Amino acid sequence: MTIDITIIPDAATLGIAPNVQSFTSTLNAFQQFRELPGSRWFGAFTWSSRQGIDAKILKGQFTSLNGPLGTFRISPPDNESLGTFLGSGVVNGASQTGTVLVTSGWTANQATLGHSGDYIEINNELKMLTEDASSDGSGNATFNFAPAIRKSPADSSSVITSNPMLTARLVGDAPIWALSAPVIHAFSIECSEVV
């Protein structure tokens, strides 16, 4: 079961945990690093001073997750694009992997189609642009982002730029909430992206 949490958190901490293997030589202390598949988002979300229907909805949603068994989708609270993202962008070509995605279907000649730090969603995976992207005269654009694609998106599948979401699960047991008079709730959860 996957639920959408649409009540915007008051605070969040988000980061990408790279899956990197390292080796340090015992002979000369030379270090080697290798990136492996499976880098993922992790973080925490906090809702404070919630009453009434918001508190009831959040309690019900968190309880329904059954700890780390259930998954949820949530949009980063800082999801405010600086890029224009005009058009209906789609993946342009099958079998794309890595941290670069070739797309088409955008409005032509957008100087800042996507801005570094903007979020996009492809194939149910949240990505953050690491460079500005522009569209050419034919509406094609190439995005550079992190973390790397884990499952290659289908050709012509949508690039979601409006309300992109992270798919995650709770870290540890089911969350508990704080309750203070007069029936004011506070919630905090830790999560890790589903990989």
N, C-alpha and C positions, 0 to 999 in steps of 0.2 A: 504494500500500500504506500502510495506517495501522496502527500497533501501539499497544498500551496499555502504558505503563510504570507498573508497580504497586509497584515498590520505592521506598519513601519516601525522598526526598533528605534529606541532613543539613542543607543550607542552600539558600536560594533568594533571589533578588532578583526582584521582579515589579513591573510598573508598566503604565500605560495610556498609549500614545503617541497624543495627539489629532491628528487630521488637520485642522489649522487653517491657513487662508490669511490672511496679514496684508499690510497696505499702509500705508506711512507717507508722507504728503504731503511733497514737497520744498518746498512753499510755506509751510506753517504747522506742520509736524511732527504734524498730526492723524493719529491711528492708527485704522484700521478692521480688524476681525477677523471672519472668517466660518468657521463650522464646516462641514466637508465630510464626506461619508460615508467610512468606512474607518478610524476609530479602532480601535486594536488593542492587545492585550497583548504585552509583550515582557519578556525577563528571562533569568535564568541559573539553573541547578540544579547542585548539587554533591553528590557521594557520596564520602565519605572513608573510609579504612580498611575496604575491602570485600575479603572473602576468599571462597573456595569458590564455592558455587552462585550467590550474589548477583553476584559479580564476573563469572562466566561469562555469566550472563543479560544483564547490562548490556553487556558487550562484544559479545555477539551482537546485541542489539537496536540498539545504536548503529551497528554495522557494516552491518546490514541497511537502515538508512535511506538509504545511498548519498548522504551529504551532504544538501543541501537538497532532493533529489528526493522522498524519503519524508516522511511526516508521522507524528506520534505524539500520543497523548493522555496527559495527566498531570494529576493532581489537585493543586492547590496544597497544600503541606505544612501551611499554617495553616488548612486547611479544617475548622474546628470551629464549627459553628453555635451561636449564642446564641438564635436563634429556635426555636420549637417545631416548625414545619412539619408539624403533624398533619393527616392527611387525604391525599387523592390529587389534588393540584392539577393543573389543566389550563388551557390557554389558553382564554379565553372571548371568542371573536370573531375573525374572520379579518382579514387585511390590517393587523395592528398593526405599527407602526414606531416609531422614536424610542427614548426612554429610559424609557418607561412601559409596563407590561403589565397588562392586566386579566385576572384569573384567577378560577376557581371550583373547587369540589370539595374545599375545605378543611373541617376540623372548624370548626363555628360558634363565634363569639365568642372567638377567641384574641387576647388583647391584644398579644402579641408573636409573631405568626406568623413574621415574619422580622425580623432585627435588622440595623441598619446595619453593613456590613462582612461580612455573610454572603454566601456564593457560591450562585448557582443556575446551572443550565444549561438553555437553551432552544434547540431547533433546532441542536444541536451547537455552540452559542456560550456561552462562559463569561461570566457577568455578576456584578458585585458590587453588592449593595444599597447605595444611598446614603442611604436613610431607613428607619426602622422601618416595618413593615407589619403591619396587624391584619386579621383576618377578621370579617365582619359576621355577623348572625344567620342568613344564608342560606349562609354558607361562601364568600362572594366576597371577593377581596382584590386590591388594586392595588399593584404593585411599581414602585419607582423605582430605577434602576440605571445603571451605566456598564460598558462602552461601549455605544453605541446598537446596536439591532438592525440587522443587515446584510441578512438575508433574513427576510421576514415568516413567522412560524411558522403552521402550519395550525391552524384552529379545533379544539379538543379535544385538541391534542397535549400531551404530558406536560411538566410543569415539574419538572426533576430537582433535588432538594435533598439527596439522599444521594450523596456522592462525586461532585459535579459535576466535569467535566474540561475542561481547555484543550486544544484541537487546535492543534498548532504544528508548525513545521519548524525545522531547524537553521539558524543564521546562519553562512554561510561554509562551509568544507570540512568533511569528516568529523572528528569529535572524536578526539583522541588521549587516552590515559590514562597516568597515572604508575604505575610499578611499583617497589616497594621490597621488600627482604627482610623476612620470609620470605613472599613472594608476596602482598603487600598492594597492592591497587589503589586508585587515586583517580581519579574522573571529574569532569569539569566541562563543561557544554554551555551555549551561548547559543542562544536561540530567539526566534522571532517568531510570533504567532498567524497561522494561515491565514485570509486574508480573501478 
